[in-house]
Amino acid sequence: MVQQDGQAAVLTEDPAAGLTSEQAAQRLADGLGNDVPVRAGRTVWQIVRANVFTRINAMIAVLFGIIAVVGPVQDGLFALVIVVNTLIGTVQELRAKRTLDSLAIVNAARPRVVRDGAVVEVAAQEVVLDDVLEVASGDQVVVDGVVVSASGLEVDESLLTGEADPVLKQPGDPVMSGSFVVAGSGRFRATRVGRAAYAARLTEEAARFSLVRSELRSGLDRLLRFITWLLFPVGGLLLYSQLFLGAQVTEEVSSGGTLSGPLADALRGMVAALVSMIPEGLVLLISIAFAVGVVRLGRRRCLVQELPAIEGLARVDVVCTDKTGTLTETGMRLAEVRPLDGSDAAGLVGVLAALAATDPRPNPSMAAIRDCCGEPPAWPVTAVVPFSSARRWSGASFATPEGDRHWVLGAPEVLAGPGSPELAAASAVAEQGLRVLLLGRADAAVDGPHAVAPAALVVLEQRVRPDAAETLDYFARQDVAVKVVSGDNAASVAAVARELGLEGAQSPVDARELPVEDAGFGDTAEKASVFGRVSPEQKRSLVSALRERGHTVAMTGDGVNDVLALKDADIGVAMGSGSPAARSVAQIVLLDNRFASLPHVVAEGRRVIGNIERVANLFLTKTVYSMTMATVVSLLAVSYPFFPRHATLINAVTFGIPSFFLALAPNTERARPGFVARTLRLAVPAGLVSGLAAMTTYLLVLDGASTPTTADRTAVLITLCATTLWVLLLVARPYVWWKAVLVAGMVGLLLTALLTPLGRAFFALDVSDPAAVATALAVAGAAAAVITVVRVVDDRLLSRKR
């Protein structure tokens, strides 16, 4: 009897026999199914709630509430950002969720269960308590269970226990969900399913659609918290200073059912200042940029399993990739069986067919042998050792009419003695870019101690992917180093890499000769480009060594031997046709199995992060100049120069509207660490200069007067718009035609508001004083020159530092 949560299940007499369809349906009805969602994501309500109840929306809502009381209505235009933030953020995230969920369903593992005496594939959610599941090399264990039959079954539990060595499983041994099979095959009976399984909660949490901590988001969170806390003292100081000015501007805003008086005027000034301090569009644009990036990658058949992978992609400067399935086609063809001891080639082909028949889930090499060697002889199998990347060989013992025969097939370096002629012959073939295996006779059963006599070289042909060379060229142009890390013969790997023009392919490294000490290992990892005969542990060590030297590493792979390296890389990229274990630990899955998709993935990451940094410069400049103006106004005890509607106009034409276009523009620059410091290097001086320029114009046009006129306010608006549009031009580099059109369009909108009667009436503007306008333009020109000098000096200092 097996129990889960108090439910008893009736076992059949044969422990390896599965359930009937009726029994499985009854267990599902009883709640004994594997009820873990394919992808744990936020619900529609959670998405809406998260986009509505934000810190920025709350601040804007409070400020709008003030304007709703004191009026007029046009001063509350800034509240539209709440609606826009909520609608666009919600729609984009719902689109991303739909894309991710649909791709995840397509990519979901389909375990094989025994139903009605036959092995069938079912969805992971359809596995029930007491189901008998069949697993083989590369499969991930989806529920907890007990082994009922095994043939060389080895399970890697490193993702759960941290122990990298595979564990040999025998009937009666437990298996845990989240582990995966690295060798052999077997069956196990499910004893815990759904959320009762060992790794279900961890798996559900790991797959959640969320933005976890990253340098970008943590930096922005710190800035937003700082700005939020500044709003209170700045707003209080501004309100206090404004209350001592009296009702000097009531006649300008008292129409349209608004309140008048010192308090109402002070509140309007405070709201105008604080609205500009809030980077309301920045969080929205970050959400849009991430969501659009995920959707774009989804259209290219790239499943982003963790959204922070977008940021990691932008920082990648080293790509480690396997040879088979990436640079070469996954499938291979048996080109030749070359006897070494005078044996008949036809007889050896029969041996190969028999060996291939013992593997229920053949790897690409064994699949090619099976497809080319025809029907296997009817020899009873007496012992089997499945292939594993640690052993690099497989074997089987047969009871043939001539007596017991024992055969092994694997890497020549492992099965042939050092310096042997067989090894030299295999190396000569491998240098031609062919894959070579050694077929050998064992003198005893393969599952015990034995010696091997070489019998034949098995030569396999691999086809180079037609788009592989173009992909490597792209990475070379982008200063991204590519390192080919393969379990194949180093000479064979180097031959393929040379054919594709990979730099450094002339000096391949045999991983078995890598230095053991950390310094020597890391130096070799840094300098070499091609590594052969790499074990899974060495792949992991290579990735770790590169990361320790400051590189951001993306690892691509498709097999169980790649899992450890995929897990430790900054970005793990798995092939869609790869093992479920590889897909489960990767942040990105290339569902079309094309290495050529990776440049698009890297480019999308760079576009997203580069553009976020660009628009962050703009919004933080706005925050700084608003704080500068509010501080100067408070210290000088003068009226704030803007109404809230003025702040809305300035924010829209200078940074708000342009940022939407810049956030989605092409951008190929690789992201670098230090996002916050680098952003503030431009935003702080540009914001200070812009704010001081605006206040300089204000004081000049006031000319000692205590009450600003509409023309005075307009002059300050012109200075600030001109100065910040210049900052926009600096941030928008490099220039292309559409950026010029964008800036020209914003200038056109500003002129429309300034020069048309409707615009002047709505925004309370007046350009009838040519002296005030000339003053505004002159101050703006001087400010633009200062900002340009600061930017040029900063760029030169950064260049020298690099």
FENWO-V341720 format. One record per backbone hydrogen bond with DSSP energy under -0.5 kcal/mol. CO is the residue of the C=O (numbers start at 1). NH is the residue of the N-H. If there is no record, write none. Layout:
# FENWO-V341720
co;nh
CO;NH
CO;NH
This chain:
# FENWO-V341720
co;nh
2;9
4;7
7;4
9;2
9;11
13;15
14;17
19;116
20;24
21;25
22;26
23;27
24;28
25;29
26;30
27;32
28;31
32;129
33;35
34;36
35;37
39;41
40;209
43;47
44;48
45;49
46;50
47;51
48;52
49;53
52;54
54;58
55;59
56;60
57;61
58;62
59;63
60;64
61;65
62;66
63;67
64;68
65;69
66;69
66;70
67;71
70;259
72;75
73;76
74;77
76;79
77;80
78;81
79;82
79;83
80;84
81;85
82;86
83;87
84;88
85;89
86;90
87;91
88;92
89;93
90;94
91;95
92;96
93;97
94;98
95;99
96;100
97;101
98;102
99;103
100;104
101;105
102;106
103;107
104;108
105;108
109;111
109;124
111;113
111;122
112;134
113;115
113;120
114;19
115;118
118;115
118;120
120;113
123;126
124;127
125;34
127;34
128;131
131;133
131;190
132;114
133;188
134;112
135;186
136;139
138;580
138;581
139;181
140;142
141;178
144;191
144;192
145;175
146;189
147;172
149;187
151;185
153;169
154;182
154;183
155;157
155;167
156;180
157;160
157;161
157;162
158;162
162;164
166;168
167;155
170;173
173;147
175;145
176;179
179;141
180;156
181;138
183;154
184;137
185;151
186;135
187;148
187;149
188;133
189;146
190;130
192;144
193;196
194;197
197;200
197;201
199;203
200;204
201;205
202;206
203;207
205;208
208;210
210;212
210;307
214;218
215;219
216;220
217;221
218;222
219;223
220;224
221;225
222;226
223;227
224;228
225;229
226;230
227;231
228;232
229;233
230;234
231;235
232;236
233;237
234;238
235;239
236;240
237;241
238;242
239;243
240;244
241;244
242;245
246;248
247;250
249;252
249;253
250;253
250;254
254;258
261;265
262;266
263;267
264;268
265;269
266;270
267;271
268;272
269;273
270;274
271;275
272;276
273;277
274;278
277;279
278;280
279;282
279;283
280;284
281;285
282;286
283;287
284;288
285;289
286;290
287;291
288;292
289;293
290;294
291;295
292;296
293;297
294;298
295;299
296;300
297;300
297;302
298;301
301;303
301;591
301;592
302;304
303;305
303;589
306;309
307;310
308;311
308;312
309;313
310;314
311;315
312;315
312;316
313;316
314;671
317;481
318;320
318;554
319;321
319;483
320;556
321;485
322;327
323;326
323;327
323;328
327;465
328;325
331;463
333;335
333;461
336;338
336;459
337;339
338;457
344;348
345;349
346;350
347;351
348;352
349;353
350;354
351;355
352;356
353;357
354;358
355;358
356;359
358;360
359;362
363;367
364;368
365;369
366;370
367;371
368;372
369;373
370;374
377;379
378;380
380;382
380;399
383;397
385;395
388;392
392;411
393;388
394;409
395;385
396;407
397;382
397;383
398;400
398;405
399;380
400;403
403;400
405;398
406;442
407;396
408;440
409;394
410;438
411;414
411;415
412;416
417;420
420;424
421;425
422;426
423;427
424;428
425;429
426;430
427;431
429;432
429;434
430;433
435;460
437;439
437;458
438;410
438;440
439;455
439;456
440;408
441;453
445;448
451;443
452;454
453;441
455;340
455;341
456;439
457;338
457;459
458;437
459;335
459;336
460;435
461;333
462;464
463;329
465;468
467;471
468;472
469;473
470;474
471;475
472;476
473;477
474;478
475;480
476;479
479;481
481;319
483;321
483;485
484;486
484;531
486;534
488;533
489;493
490;494
491;495
492;496
493;497
494;498
495;499
496;500
497;502
498;501
502;505
504;507
504;529
509;511
509;532
510;513
511;514
517;521
518;522
519;523
520;524
521;525
522;526
523;527
524;528
529;484
530;509
531;486
532;511
535;539
536;540
537;541
538;542
539;543
540;544
541;545
542;546
543;547
544;548
545;549
546;551
547;550
551;553
552;317
552;318
553;570
553;571
554;320
555;573
557;575
558;579
559;562
560;563
562;566
563;567
564;568
565;569
571;555
571;573
572;574
572;587
572;588
573;557
574;590
575;578
579;583
580;584
581;585
582;586
587;305
587;306
588;574
589;303
589;591
590;576
590;593
593;595
594;597
595;598
597;601
598;602
599;603
600;604
601;605
602;606
603;607
604;608
605;609
606;610
607;611
608;612
609;613
610;614
611;615
612;616
613;617
614;618
615;619
616;620
617;621
618;622
619;623
620;624
621;625
622;626
623;627
624;628
625;629
626;630
627;631
628;632
629;633
630;634
631;635
632;636
633;637
633;638
643;646
643;647
644;648
645;649
646;650
647;651
648;652
649;653
650;654
651;655
651;656
652;657
655;659
656;660
657;660
657;661
658;662
659;663
660;664
661;664
662;665
674;678
675;679
676;680
677;681
678;682
679;682
679;683
680;684
682;686
683;687
684;688
685;689
686;690
687;691
688;692
689;693
690;694
691;695
692;696
693;697
694;698
695;699
696;700
697;701
698;702
699;703
702;705
706;708
709;713
710;714
711;715
712;716
713;717
714;718
715;719
716;720
717;721
718;722
719;723
720;724
721;725
722;726
723;727
724;728
725;729
726;730
727;731
728;732
730;733
736;739
736;740
737;741
738;742
739;743
740;744
741;745
742;746
743;747
744;748
745;749
746;750
747;751
748;752
749;753
750;754
751;755
752;756
756;760
757;761
758;762
759;763
760;764
760;765
768;770
769;773
770;774
771;775
772;776
773;777
774;778
775;779
776;780
777;781
778;782
779;783
780;784
781;785
782;786
783;787
784;788
785;789
786;790
787;791
788;792
789;793
790;794
791;795
792;796
793;797
794;798
795;799
796;800
797;801
798;802
